Amino acid sequence: MAADVIGLAPSTLVFIVLGLTLVAFIWGRFRYDLVALAALLGSVMLGLVPAEGAFAGFGHPAVITVAAVLVISRGFERSGVVDIISNQVLKVGENLFLQLLVLVGTVTLLSGIMNNVGALALLLPVAMRLAREHNTSPSLLLMPLAFGSLLGGLTTLIGTPPNIIISSYRREVTGDAFSMFSFSPVGIAVALAGLAFIVLIGWRLTPKRSGQSSTDEMFDTANYLVELKVAEGSKAKGLTLQQLRDELDETIPVLAVVRDDDRRAGYNFHGALEEGDILLLEAGPDELQILEDKVGLSAIAELEEDAEEEPEASEHPDAEPAKKKQPAKEAAPVDTEGLQLIEAVVRNDSMMINRSVRQLRLNHQFGLHLVAVARDGGRLKQRLRDIRFKTGDVLLLQGSENEISESLASLGCLPLAKRELHLGQPRKLALSIAIFALAIVAMLFDLLPAAVAMSTAALISLLIGVLPLREGYQAIDGPVIVLLAAMIPVGEALETSGGADMVASALLRFGSDWPVVITMIGLFLLTMLLSNVVNNAAAALLMAPIAVSLANGFNVSLDPFLMVVAISASCAFLTPIGHQSNTLVMGPGGYRFSDYWKLGLPLSIVVLAVSIPLIMLVWPL
């Protein structure tokens, strides 16, 4: 055994492995699934995890259940739920209280019956549209929306991975798992308390960034869509678009080229520019000046004015560029003729993460043209070809109206524009609900275990066409599955090596003179802090053995301690990295890292104050 060769006790080695793993999680240099896999393989080499059982986690019921729930959730996304919800939500009007109540209440409800990240994905575009139509700052809506998705996940077994993990762990320890609605008495009360706090008080603690948080103003698209004409004697004449870019040495994307009323997308125009060609660009005053000075391109509005009333305007090309662009802005509805500009946010499971436009072959492979990128509430100024995408980046993309939806889905991006992409299939809605209801019934009456019931529902959804097979595979969040499968054996090593008992003994010694409830509060706080710096599923996996050891040390029921871990592992309200929902709204909301705790800390206190007494009441010691 490697532990004997090194000369350290297995429990000590487990703590070293877990300590390094947590440091790597917090550092964030490597993806969490790779970190988890490294922890697993390191544990095998140290003899902490048997080699023959190293990959048993991939067949663990918790992992299978999470994968099946992700597929079912994607089926809901395609079944027309978006259209139904958005049509109702958009009726609430300009009252901010009603907007928050309907949005956060809806996402809380949906998160109980589907994956909470999927529920957020459904409502994020609706919230953006609501903010735009009623001139509400998105930053007031999006953080409450993300936190509502976390609260809703507390209410049922399938709402969030920690609940599934805790249920499976209870089966391993006692032989009986928690049922579908075992979490509901406490979870629903906590969710309602959290919802009331957010809607009545909490939203006031979110930053109001009407400028930075609005993607319209981050990109300022409406003000900077301009038409430029290749005039006689222009240096741009005879150049290809690539040569034009090289000449400019600036990132000024050409969205379309118009020649004799024939309109082509910029990424699909490969010839040389001719006199009379019209270029549609997304550019600001500085870029317009560069285009005029370097290649002799002038806005159509300026050319018309030169020919008519104001010849002196050409002597002062930078006098009032914004005003001169107004006619061009009104005369450039190019998107309606096969081309579409759309905003999208990079999801945590996107293939774009840590890759550049060139590596992705965005134009040739997906038919998309990158216009701009915003990060942390502001537009990035560096050259687009040099940007490596991150989770939460907001992208302004152009592509074919008929293909942009499929391209975004393939890339793992969530559209933020008005939902004109027809992603839903309303006729499939009834089938989706019926299949899901049958799975719930099978679980309630113990006809099938959760993993089997959910997997069967996912399979039927694929077979009858609720969800195409390709999208079914795309729905399975690979990094989360690898994380769970790798950390399950490592978590078991914490228990088998005696490490969990050591932590529990230390907590017992510290709280020996205090009531059990004080130790439960300590367990809650420790798990909550852990979930804010690592994935919530990993926090549940690591803390479940410690919770059981604590219960055994006090000689009380395991259930209240396991419930404490389940609730607190989903309370990642303090940071944008604690949960995928928090990360997804960071870019569109224009939030900074430090914004989250201002609402998250008091909300965490509310959850703690409500959950501990209820757990003691519903799950007595």
C-alpha positions as CSV (number, residue, x, y, z in Angstrom):
1,M,0.0,0.0,0.0
2,A,1.4,3.4,-1.0
3,A,0.4,4.9,2.3
4,D,2.7,2.4,4.2
5,V,5.6,3.3,1.9
6,I,5.1,7.0,2.5
7,G,4.8,6.4,6.2
8,L,1.7,8.5,6.7
9,A,-1.7,7.3,8.1
10,P,-4.4,6.9,5.5
11,S,-6.5,9.6,7.2
12,T,-3.6,12.1,6.9
13,L,-3.2,11.3,3.2
14,V,-6.9,11.8,2.6
15,F,-6.7,15.2,4.2
16,I,-3.7,16.1,2.1
17,V,-5.5,15.0,-1.1
18,L,-8.6,16.9,-0.1
19,G,-6.7,20.0,0.9
20,L,-4.9,20.1,-2.5
21,T,-8.2,19.5,-4.3
22,L,-9.9,22.3,-2.5
23,V,-7.0,24.7,-3.2
24,A,-7.2,23.7,-6.9
25,F,-11.0,24.3,-6.9
26,I,-10.6,27.7,-5.3
27,W,-7.6,28.7,-7.6
28,G,-9.8,27.9,-10.7
29,R,-6.8,27.5,-13.0
30,F,-8.0,24.0,-14.1
31,R,-11.6,22.9,-14.7
32,Y,-13.2,21.3,-11.7
33,D,-13.9,18.0,-13.4
34,L,-10.1,17.7,-14.2
35,V,-9.3,18.5,-10.6
36,A,-11.7,15.9,-9.3
37,L,-10.3,13.3,-11.7
38,A,-6.8,14.1,-10.6
39,A,-7.9,13.7,-6.9
40,L,-9.4,10.3,-7.7
41,L,-6.4,9.0,-9.6
42,G,-4.1,10.3,-6.8
43,S,-6.2,8.5,-4.2
44,V,-5.9,5.3,-6.2
45,M,-2.1,5.6,-6.5
46,L,-1.9,6.3,-2.7
47,G,-4.0,3.2,-2.0
48,L,-6.9,5.2,-0.5
49,V,-9.3,4.1,-3.2
50,P,-9.1,0.4,-4.5
51,A,-8.1,0.4,-8.2
52,E,-10.9,-2.0,-9.1
53,G,-13.5,0.4,-7.7
54,A,-11.9,3.6,-9.0
55,F,-14.6,4.3,-11.6
56,A,-17.5,2.8,-9.8
57,G,-18.8,6.3,-9.3
58,F,-19.8,6.5,-13.0
59,G,-22.5,3.9,-12.3
60,H,-23.5,5.4,-9.0
61,P,-27.3,6.0,-8.7
62,A,-26.7,9.7,-7.9
63,V,-24.7,10.2,-11.1
64,I,-27.3,8.4,-13.2
65,T,-30.1,10.3,-11.6
66,V,-28.4,13.7,-12.3
67,A,-27.8,12.8,-15.9
68,A,-31.4,11.7,-16.4
69,V,-32.8,14.8,-14.8
70,L,-30.6,17.0,-17.1
71,V,-32.1,15.2,-20.1
72,I,-35.6,15.6,-18.9
73,S,-35.0,19.3,-18.1
74,R,-33.8,19.9,-21.6
75,G,-36.9,18.3,-22.9
76,F,-38.9,20.8,-20.9
77,E,-36.9,23.6,-22.5
78,R,-37.9,22.4,-26.0
79,S,-41.5,21.6,-25.3
80,G,-42.9,25.1,-25.4
81,V,-42.5,26.0,-21.7
82,V,-40.6,29.1,-22.7
83,D,-43.3,30.6,-24.8
84,I,-46.1,29.9,-22.3
85,I,-44.1,31.4,-19.4
86,S,-42.8,34.4,-21.2
87,N,-46.3,35.3,-22.5
88,Q,-47.6,35.3,-18.9
89,V,-44.6,36.9,-17.2
90,L,-44.5,39.8,-19.7
91,K,-48.0,40.8,-18.7
92,V,-46.9,42.0,-15.2
93,G,-46.2,45.5,-16.4
94,E,-43.8,48.1,-15.0
95,N,-44.3,47.4,-11.3
96,L,-40.9,46.2,-10.0
97,F,-42.4,44.3,-7.1
98,L,-44.7,42.3,-9.4
99,Q,-41.8,41.7,-11.8
100,L,-39.7,40.2,-9.1
101,L,-42.5,38.3,-7.5
102,V,-43.5,36.6,-10.8
103,L,-39.9,36.0,-12.1
104,V,-38.4,34.7,-8.8
105,G,-41.6,32.8,-7.9
106,T,-41.7,31.1,-11.3
107,V,-38.1,30.1,-11.3
108,T,-38.5,28.8,-7.7
109,L,-41.4,26.7,-8.7
110,L,-39.7,25.3,-11.9
111,S,-36.5,24.5,-10.0
112,G,-38.4,22.0,-7.9
113,I,-39.4,19.9,-10.9
114,M,-36.4,20.3,-13.1
115,N,-32.7,21.0,-12.8
116,N,-32.3,24.5,-11.3
117,V,-29.8,25.6,-14.0
118,G,-32.3,24.6,-16.6
119,A,-35.0,26.6,-14.9
120,L,-32.8,29.6,-14.9
121,A,-32.0,29.1,-18.6
122,L,-35.7,29.2,-19.4
123,L,-36.3,32.5,-17.6
124,L,-33.1,34.4,-18.2
125,P,-34.1,35.6,-21.7
126,V,-37.6,36.4,-20.3
127,A,-36.1,38.6,-17.6
128,M,-33.9,40.4,-20.1
129,R,-36.9,41.1,-22.3
130,L,-38.9,42.3,-19.4
131,A,-36.1,44.6,-18.3
132,R,-35.9,46.1,-21.8
133,E,-39.5,46.6,-22.4
134,H,-40.1,48.3,-19.1
135,N,-36.8,50.1,-18.7
136,T,-35.8,48.1,-15.6
137,S,-32.2,47.6,-14.8
138,P,-31.4,43.9,-15.5
139,S,-29.1,43.9,-12.4
140,L,-32.2,44.3,-10.2
141,L,-33.8,41.2,-11.7
142,L,-31.0,38.7,-12.5
143,M,-29.3,38.0,-9.2
144,P,-32.7,37.5,-7.5
145,L,-33.6,35.2,-10.3
146,A,-30.4,33.1,-9.9
147,F,-30.9,32.9,-6.1
148,G,-34.5,31.9,-6.6
149,S,-33.4,28.9,-8.8
150,L,-31.2,27.8,-5.9
151,L,-34.0,28.1,-3.4
152,G,-36.4,26.1,-5.6
153,G,-33.9,23.3,-5.8
154,L,-34.3,22.7,-2.1
155,T,-37.9,21.6,-2.4
156,T,-37.6,18.1,-4.1
157,L,-35.2,15.3,-4.6
158,I,-34.5,16.2,-8.2
159,G,-34.2,19.9,-7.8
160,T,-30.5,20.0,-7.2
161,P,-27.6,17.5,-7.2
162,P,-26.9,17.7,-3.4
163,N,-30.4,16.4,-2.7
164,I,-29.8,13.4,-5.0
165,I,-26.4,12.8,-3.4
166,I,-27.7,12.9,0.2
167,S,-30.6,10.6,-0.7
168,S,-28.2,8.1,-2.3
169,Y,-25.8,8.3,0.7
170,R,-28.7,7.6,3.1
171,R,-29.5,4.5,1.1
172,E,-25.9,3.3,1.5
173,V,-25.9,3.9,5.2
174,T,-29.4,2.9,6.3
175,G,-30.8,0.9,3.3
176,D,-33.5,3.5,2.6
177,A,-33.2,6.6,0.5
178,F,-35.0,9.9,0.9
179,S,-38.1,10.0,-1.3
180,M,-39.1,12.6,-3.9
181,F,-40.8,14.9,-1.4
182,S,-38.8,14.1,1.8
183,F,-37.1,17.5,1.3
184,S,-40.4,19.4,0.7
185,P,-41.5,20.3,4.3
186,V,-38.3,22.1,5.1
187,G,-37.4,23.1,1.5
188,I,-40.7,24.7,0.7
189,A,-40.7,26.7,3.9
190,V,-37.2,27.9,3.3
191,A,-37.9,28.7,-0.3
192,L,-41.0,30.8,0.6
193,A,-39.0,32.6,3.3
194,G,-36.2,33.3,0.9
195,L,-38.6,34.4,-1.8
196,A,-40.4,36.8,0.6
197,F,-37.0,38.3,1.7
198,I,-35.8,38.8,-1.9
199,V,-39.0,40.4,-3.2
200,L,-39.7,42.6,-0.2
201,I,-36.2,43.6,0.9
202,G,-33.3,41.8,-0.7
203,W,-33.5,43.3,-4.2
204,R,-32.6,46.7,-2.7
205,L,-29.2,45.2,-1.9
206,T,-28.4,44.5,-5.5
207,P,-26.5,47.1,-7.5
208,K,-28.4,49.2,-10.0
209,R,-26.3,49.4,-13.1
210,S,-28.6,50.8,-15.7
211,G,-25.6,51.4,-18.0
212,Q,-23.2,48.6,-17.6
213,S,-25.7,45.9,-16.8
214,S,-27.7,46.5,-19.9
215,T,-26.4,44.5,-22.9
216,D,-27.9,47.1,-25.2
217,E,-25.7,49.7,-23.7
218,M,-22.7,47.4,-23.2
219,F,-22.7,46.9,-27.0
220,D,-24.6,50.0,-27.9
221,T,-25.7,48.3,-31.1
222,A,-28.5,50.6,-32.0
223,N,-26.3,53.6,-32.0
224,Y,-23.5,52.1,-34.0
225,L,-25.0,50.2,-36.8
226,V,-23.8,52.2,-39.8
227,E,-23.6,52.0,-43.6
228,L,-20.4,52.9,-45.3
229,K,-20.1,53.3,-49.1
230,V,-17.0,52.5,-51.2
231,A,-16.7,55.7,-53.2
232,E,-14.6,56.5,-56.3
233,G,-11.0,56.8,-55.3
234,S,-11.5,55.0,-52.0
235,K,-8.5,53.0,-50.8
236,A,-10.9,50.2,-49.9
237,K,-11.7,49.7,-53.6
238,G,-10.2,46.4,-54.8
239,L,-9.5,45.0,-51.3
240,T,-11.0,41.9,-49.9
241,L,-12.5,42.1,-46.4
242,Q,-9.5,40.3,-45.0
243,Q,-7.2,42.8,-46.7
244,L,-9.3,45.6,-45.4
245,R,-8.9,44.3,-41.9
246,D,-5.2,44.0,-42.3
247,E,-5.0,47.5,-43.6
248,L,-7.0,48.9,-40.6
249,D,-5.3,46.7,-38.1
250,E,-8.4,47.2,-36.0
251,T,-11.3,44.9,-35.0
252,I,-14.2,46.6,-36.9
253,P,-16.4,43.7,-38.0
254,V,-18.2,44.0,-41.4
255,L,-21.7,42.5,-40.8
256,A,-22.8,42.6,-44.5
257,V,-21.9,43.8,-47.9
258,V,-24.6,45.1,-50.3
259,R,-23.9,45.2,-54.1
260,D,-26.7,46.0,-56.5
261,D,-29.4,45.1,-53.9
262,D,-27.7,41.8,-53.4
263,R,-27.0,41.5,-49.6
264,R,-24.4,39.1,-48.4
265,A,-23.2,38.4,-44.8
266,G,-19.8,39.7,-44.1
267,Y,-18.4,36.3,-43.2
268,N,-19.7,34.9,-46.5
269,F,-18.3,37.7,-48.8
270,H,-15.0,36.6,-50.3
271,G,-14.5,38.9,-53.4
272,A,-12.9,42.3,-53.8
273,L,-14.8,45.5,-52.9
274,E,-16.0,47.6,-55.8
275,E,-17.1,51.2,-56.2
276,G,-20.7,51.6,-54.9
277,D,-20.6,48.6,-52.5
278,I,-22.2,49.4,-49.2
279,L,-20.7,47.9,-46.0
280,L,-22.8,47.5,-42.9
281,L,-20.6,47.8,-39.8
282,E,-20.9,48.0,-36.1
283,A,-18.6,50.9,-35.2
284,G,-18.4,53.9,-32.9
285,P,-17.1,57.4,-33.6
286,D,-13.5,56.5,-33.1
287,E,-13.8,53.6,-35.5
288,L,-15.6,55.7,-38.1
289,Q,-12.7,58.2,-38.0
290,I,-10.2,55.3,-38.6
291,L,-12.3,54.1,-41.5
292,E,-12.3,57.6,-43.0
293,D,-8.6,58.3,-42.5
294,K,-7.1,54.9,-43.5
295,V,-9.3,53.6,-46.3
296,G,-11.6,56.5,-47.3
297,L,-14.9,55.0,-46.2
298,S,-17.6,57.5,-45.2
299,A,-21.0,56.9,-43.7
300,I,-23.8,57.2,-46.3
301,A,-25.5,59.9,-44.2
302,E,-22.4,62.0,-44.5
303,L,-22.1,61.5,-48.3
304,E,-25.7,62.5,-48.7
305,E,-25.2,65.7,-46.7
306,D,-22.0,66.5,-48.6
307,A,-24.0,66.3,-51.9
308,E,-26.8,68.5,-50.7
309,E,-26.7,71.2,-48.0
310,E,-23.5,70.9,-45.9
311,P,-20.3,70.6,-47.9
312,E,-18.4,72.0,-45.0
313,A,-19.2,68.8,-43.0
314,S,-16.4,67.0,-44.8
315,E,-13.9,69.4,-43.4
316,H,-14.9,68.4,-39.9
317,P,-15.4,64.6,-40.1
318,D,-15.5,64.2,-36.3
319,A,-17.7,67.2,-35.5
320,E,-21.0,65.3,-34.7
321,P,-20.6,61.7,-35.7
322,A,-23.4,60.5,-33.6
323,K,-26.0,62.8,-35.2
324,K,-24.8,62.1,-38.7
325,K,-25.3,58.4,-38.1
326,Q,-29.0,58.7,-37.3
327,P,-30.3,58.3,-40.8
328,A,-28.0,55.3,-41.3
329,K,-29.3,53.7,-38.2
330,E,-32.9,54.1,-39.4
331,A,-32.0,52.8,-42.8
332,A,-30.1,49.7,-41.8
333,P,-32.6,47.0,-40.9
334,V,-30.4,44.4,-42.6
335,D,-31.1,41.8,-39.9
336,T,-34.6,41.2,-41.2
337,E,-33.4,39.8,-44.5
338,G,-31.8,36.5,-43.5
339,L,-29.3,38.0,-41.1
340,Q,-29.8,38.3,-37.4
341,L,-27.8,39.9,-34.5
342,I,-28.3,38.2,-31.2
343,E,-26.9,38.4,-27.7
344,A,-26.0,35.2,-25.9
345,V,-24.3,34.2,-22.7
346,V,-21.6,31.5,-22.5
347,R,-22.9,28.6,-20.3
348,N,-20.7,26.8,-17.9
349,D,-20.8,23.7,-20.1
350,S,-20.0,25.5,-23.3
351,M,-17.4,24.2,-25.7
352,M,-16.2,27.8,-26.1
353,I,-14.6,28.1,-22.7
354,N,-10.9,28.8,-22.8
355,R,-11.0,28.7,-26.6
356,S,-10.6,31.5,-29.2
357,V,-12.6,32.3,-32.3
358,R,-9.9,30.8,-34.5
359,Q,-9.8,27.6,-32.5
360,L,-13.6,27.2,-32.7
361,R,-13.7,28.1,-36.4
362,L,-16.8,30.1,-35.5
363,N,-17.4,31.3,-39.0
364,H,-16.8,28.2,-41.0
365,Q,-18.0,25.6,-38.5
366,F,-21.0,27.3,-37.1
367,G,-21.8,30.1,-39.5
368,L,-21.6,32.8,-36.8
369,H,-19.7,36.1,-36.8
370,L,-18.5,37.5,-33.5
371,V,-19.3,41.2,-33.3
372,A,-18.4,42.0,-29.7
373,V,-17.8,40.5,-26.3
374,A,-18.7,41.9,-22.9
375,R,-17.3,40.6,-19.6
376,D,-18.0,41.8,-16.0
377,G,-20.4,44.4,-17.2
378,G,-18.2,46.1,-19.8
379,R,-17.3,45.6,-23.4
380,L,-13.9,44.1,-24.0
381,K,-11.6,46.3,-26.1
382,Q,-9.0,43.8,-27.1
383,R,-9.0,42.2,-30.6
384,L,-11.7,39.7,-30.9
385,R,-9.4,37.0,-32.3
386,D,-7.3,37.2,-29.1
387,I,-10.1,36.7,-26.7
388,R,-10.5,33.4,-24.9
389,F,-14.0,32.9,-23.8
390,K,-15.1,32.4,-20.2
391,T,-18.3,31.3,-18.5
392,G,-20.7,34.2,-18.3
393,D,-19.3,36.2,-21.2
394,V,-22.0,38.0,-23.1
395,L,-21.5,37.7,-26.9
396,L,-23.0,39.8,-29.7
397,L,-23.2,37.4,-32.7
398,Q,-24.5,37.5,-36.2
399,G,-25.6,34.6,-38.2
400,S,-28.3,33.1,-40.5
401,E,-31.7,33.6,-39.1
402,N,-32.6,30.0,-39.9
403,E,-29.5,28.4,-38.4
404,I,-28.5,30.6,-35.4
405,S,-30.6,28.7,-32.9
406,E,-29.0,25.4,-33.7
407,S,-25.5,27.0,-33.7
408,L,-26.0,28.5,-30.3
409,A,-27.2,25.2,-28.9
410,S,-24.2,23.4,-30.3
411,L,-21.8,25.9,-28.8
412,G,-23.5,25.8,-25.4
413,C,-24.7,29.5,-25.4
414,L,-27.9,30.8,-24.0
415,P,-29.7,33.4,-26.1
416,L,-30.6,36.6,-24.3
417,A,-32.4,38.4,-27.1
418,K,-36.1,38.5,-27.6
419,R,-37.2,34.9,-28.0
420,E,-37.7,34.9,-31.7
421,L,-35.8,31.7,-32.3
422,H,-38.7,29.4,-32.0
423,L,-36.9,27.0,-29.7
424,G,-40.0,25.4,-28.2
425,Q,-42.2,22.6,-29.5
426,P,-45.6,23.3,-27.9
427,R,-47.2,20.1,-29.1
428,K,-44.6,18.2,-27.0
429,L,-45.5,19.9,-23.8
430,A,-48.3,17.5,-22.8
431,L,-46.1,14.5,-23.5
432,S,-43.3,15.9,-21.4
433,I,-45.5,16.5,-18.5
434,A,-47.2,13.1,-18.7
435,I,-43.8,11.3,-18.8
436,F,-42.5,13.2,-15.9
437,A,-45.6,12.7,-13.9
438,L,-45.5,8.9,-14.4
439,A,-41.9,8.9,-13.2
440,I,-42.8,10.8,-10.1
441,V,-45.7,8.4,-9.4
442,A,-43.3,5.4,-9.8
443,M,-40.9,7.0,-7.2
444,L,-43.6,7.9,-4.7
445,F,-45.1,4.4,-4.6
446,D,-41.6,2.8,-4.5
447,L,-42.3,1.1,-7.8
448,L,-38.9,2.1,-9.1
449,P,-35.7,3.7,-7.6
450,A,-35.1,7.4,-8.5
451,A,-32.3,6.5,-10.9
452,V,-34.4,3.9,-12.8
453,A,-37.5,6.1,-12.9
454,M,-35.8,9.2,-14.2
455,S,-33.7,7.2,-16.7
456,T,-36.8,5.6,-18.0
457,A,-38.5,9.0,-18.4
458,A,-35.5,10.3,-20.2
459,L,-35.4,7.3,-22.5
460,I,-39.1,7.6,-23.4
461,S,-38.6,11.3,-24.1
462,L,-35.9,10.5,-26.6
463,L,-37.8,7.7,-28.2
464,I,-41.0,9.6,-28.9
465,G,-39.2,12.7,-30.1
466,V,-39.7,15.1,-27.3
467,L,-36.0,15.7,-27.4
468,P,-33.7,14.8,-30.4
469,L,-31.1,12.2,-29.4
470,R,-28.2,14.6,-30.2
471,E,-29.6,17.2,-27.9
472,G,-30.2,14.5,-25.3
473,Y,-26.4,13.8,-25.2
474,Q,-25.7,17.6,-25.3
475,A,-27.9,18.1,-22.2
476,I,-25.8,15.8,-20.1
477,D,-23.3,18.2,-18.4
478,G,-20.1,16.2,-18.8
479,P,-18.0,18.2,-16.3
480,V,-20.6,17.7,-13.6
481,I,-20.9,14.0,-14.3
482,V,-17.2,13.5,-14.1
483,L,-17.0,15.6,-11.0
484,L,-19.6,13.5,-9.2
485,A,-18.3,10.2,-10.4
486,A,-14.7,11.1,-9.4
487,M,-15.5,12.6,-6.0
488,I,-17.8,9.8,-4.8
489,P,-14.9,7.3,-4.3
490,V,-12.8,10.1,-2.8
491,G,-15.6,11.0,-0.4
492,E,-15.9,7.3,0.5
493,A,-12.1,7.3,1.2
494,L,-12.7,10.1,3.7
495,E,-15.0,7.8,5.6
496,T,-13.1,4.5,5.3
497,S,-9.8,6.0,6.3
498,G,-11.3,7.4,9.4
499,G,-10.9,11.0,8.3
500,A,-14.6,11.8,8.7
501,D,-14.5,10.4,12.3
502,M,-11.6,12.6,13.1
503,V,-13.3,15.8,11.9
504,A,-16.5,14.7,13.7
505,S,-14.6,14.0,16.9
506,A,-13.0,17.5,16.7
507,L,-16.4,19.1,16.3
508,L,-17.8,16.9,19.1
509,R,-15.1,18.0,21.5
510,F,-15.6,21.6,20.6
511,G,-19.4,21.3,21.1
512,S,-19.6,18.8,23.9
513,D,-20.8,21.4,26.4
514,W,-23.3,22.8,23.9
515,P,-26.7,21.6,22.7
516,V,-26.7,19.4,19.6
517,V,-28.4,22.2,17.7
518,I,-25.2,24.3,18.0
519,T,-23.2,21.6,16.3
520,M,-25.8,21.5,13.6
521,I,-25.4,25.2,13.0
522,G,-21.6,24.7,12.8
523,L,-22.1,22.0,10.3
524,F,-24.5,24.2,8.3
525,L,-22.0,27.1,8.2
526,L,-19.0,24.9,7.3
527,T,-20.9,23.2,4.4
528,M,-22.3,26.6,3.2
529,L,-18.8,28.2,3.1
530,L,-17.5,25.1,1.3
531,S,-20.2,25.3,-1.3
532,N,-19.4,28.9,-2.1
533,V,-15.8,28.0,-3.2
534,V,-16.3,24.6,-4.7
535,N,-19.1,22.9,-6.6
536,N,-22.2,22.3,-4.4
537,A,-22.2,18.7,-5.3
538,A,-18.6,18.3,-4.2
539,A,-19.5,20.0,-0.9
540,A,-22.3,17.5,-0.3
541,L,-20.1,14.6,-1.1
542,L,-17.4,15.7,1.3
543,M,-19.7,16.7,4.2
544,A,-22.1,13.8,4.2
545,P,-19.7,11.3,5.9
546,I,-18.9,14.0,8.5
547,A,-22.6,14.5,9.2
548,V,-23.1,10.8,9.7
549,S,-20.1,10.6,12.1
550,L,-21.5,13.6,14.0
551,A,-24.9,11.9,14.4
552,N,-23.3,8.7,15.5
553,G,-21.1,10.6,18.0
554,F,-24.2,12.2,19.5
555,N,-26.1,8.9,19.3
556,V,-29.0,10.6,17.5
557,S,-30.8,10.1,14.2
558,L,-28.8,10.6,11.0
559,D,-31.6,12.4,9.1
560,P,-31.5,15.9,10.6
561,F,-27.7,16.0,10.0
562,L,-28.0,14.9,6.5
563,M,-30.8,17.4,5.9
564,V,-28.5,20.2,7.2
565,V,-25.9,19.2,4.6
566,A,-28.5,19.1,1.8
567,I,-29.9,22.5,2.6
568,S,-26.6,24.3,3.3
569,A,-24.8,22.7,0.3
570,S,-27.3,24.6,-1.9
571,C,-26.8,27.9,-0.2
572,A,-24.1,29.2,-2.5
573,F,-25.3,32.8,-2.3
574,L,-22.0,34.5,-1.5
575,T,-19.9,34.2,-4.7
576,P,-20.5,33.9,-8.4
577,I,-18.4,30.7,-8.6
578,G,-20.4,28.8,-6.0
579,H,-23.1,27.8,-8.4
580,Q,-23.6,27.7,-12.2
581,S,-26.7,29.9,-11.9
582,N,-24.7,32.7,-10.2
583,T,-22.1,32.5,-12.9
584,L,-24.6,32.7,-15.8
585,V,-26.1,36.0,-14.6
586,M,-22.8,37.7,-13.9
587,G,-22.2,38.9,-17.4
588,P,-25.8,39.9,-18.4
589,G,-26.3,41.6,-15.0
590,G,-23.0,43.4,-15.1
591,Y,-22.1,42.1,-11.6
592,R,-18.8,42.2,-9.9
593,F,-17.5,39.4,-7.6
594,S,-18.1,41.6,-4.5
595,D,-21.8,42.2,-5.4
596,Y,-23.0,38.7,-4.5
597,W,-22.4,38.7,-0.7
598,K,-24.4,41.9,-0.2
599,L,-27.6,40.1,-1.0
600,G,-26.3,36.6,-0.4
601,L,-25.1,37.0,3.2
602,P,-28.5,38.2,4.6
603,L,-30.3,35.6,2.5
604,S,-28.0,32.9,3.9
605,I,-28.9,34.1,7.4
606,V,-32.6,33.9,6.6
607,V,-32.2,30.3,5.3
608,L,-30.2,29.3,8.4
609,A,-32.7,30.8,10.8
610,V,-35.7,29.1,9.1
611,S,-34.2,25.7,8.2
612,I,-32.6,24.6,11.5
613,P,-35.7,24.9,13.7
614,L,-37.8,23.2,10.9
615,I,-35.3,20.4,10.5
616,M,-35.4,19.8,14.3
617,L,-39.2,19.8,14.0
618,V,-39.7,17.6,10.9
619,W,-36.7,15.3,11.5
620,P,-36.4,15.0,15.3
621,L,-33.2,13.8,16.9
